Amino acid sequence: MVALLIAAAAIAECSIEQVAGAPGENYVMFHGISPDGRTLAVGWDRGSPPVVEHGAYLIDLLTGKHTDLPHLNNAPSFSPDGRSLVSANYPGERALKTEIVELDRRTGKSQTYASSPATEWLASYSPDGKWILFNSMRSGTSDMYRVRRSDGRIEQLTSDARYEAHGQFIDNGRRLIFHRQTEGDNYDIVIRDIATGREQLVGATPAEEGYPALSPDGRWIAFSAVPKAGSQPNLYLMRRDGSVRRRLTDGVAKDAYAAWAPDGRTLYFVRFDPGGSKIYRMGVRNGDCRR
């Protein structure tokens, strides 16, 4: 593993910087920016099946210093107060299965939530820190769930036969934004009211739109979409109502898992290069990238 990398490049005239990556390793991220914007939490893996090592660490975005997270081994998300991290961990005794594990950064103690033989992915917190959101295969397909931190109570939030994942609480926790597989390679972005179950599709086309992340001011959605049939998803921005769609990257590798810095001025994302996935960032202002 290496220190903070600053490898500037121009993609679709957007200036990007590489912040995590090393030969032979894969780096992943999911809502891993700390509330003060100074720290990035990443998961990593190396090796080939059946022997794959997993781990996680924090990157100080000012100094490049790494701090290992010994209890976590997948992409962690920060709690709103920055005191805890939650991850869909890989248990050593269950290959290809995961479970929701939270790490208290003050005490170093960990806690497991919603344990199940099924696969759980992409855990993150509600804005008030009371709930952890995740998607799970425990119903036989991937649906959205939340678990209450105070007592471990689990609630199933969606029950659709189609694949649903990559969820985020929005609007002070009243709604979810996530993606749903419509058919084949077509995915749509969904905003769902938790109390009423009412849903809105945002910017839907016959092609893929997925991996949504709503900006801190609630105005813009960063997401991944396929520019043409047979190509890999690139990074885009659109207004919350689906208008003003702007393409940010045009590489041949998949760009996904966008996450906003708390000030809304920086987007972090994962690029799945053939030699290993890496994490990049770009400056954003008024719905466009820094050029």
Buried (B, 14 or more C-beta within 10 A) or exposed (E): BEEBBEEEEEBBEBBBBBBBBBEEBBBBBBBBBBEEBBBBBBBBBBEEEEEEEBBBBBBBBEEBEBEEBEBBBBBBBBBEEEBBBBBBBBEEEEEEBBBBBBBBBEEEEBBEBBEBEBBBBBBBBBEEBEBBBBBBBBBEBBBBBBBBBEEEEBEEBBEBEBBBBBBBBBBEBEBBBBBBBBEEBBBBBBBBEBEEEEBBEBBBEEBBBBBBBBBEEEBBBBBBBBBEEEBBBBBBBBBBEBEEBBBBBBBEBBBBBBBBBBEBBBBBBBBBBEEBBBBBBBBBEEBBBBE
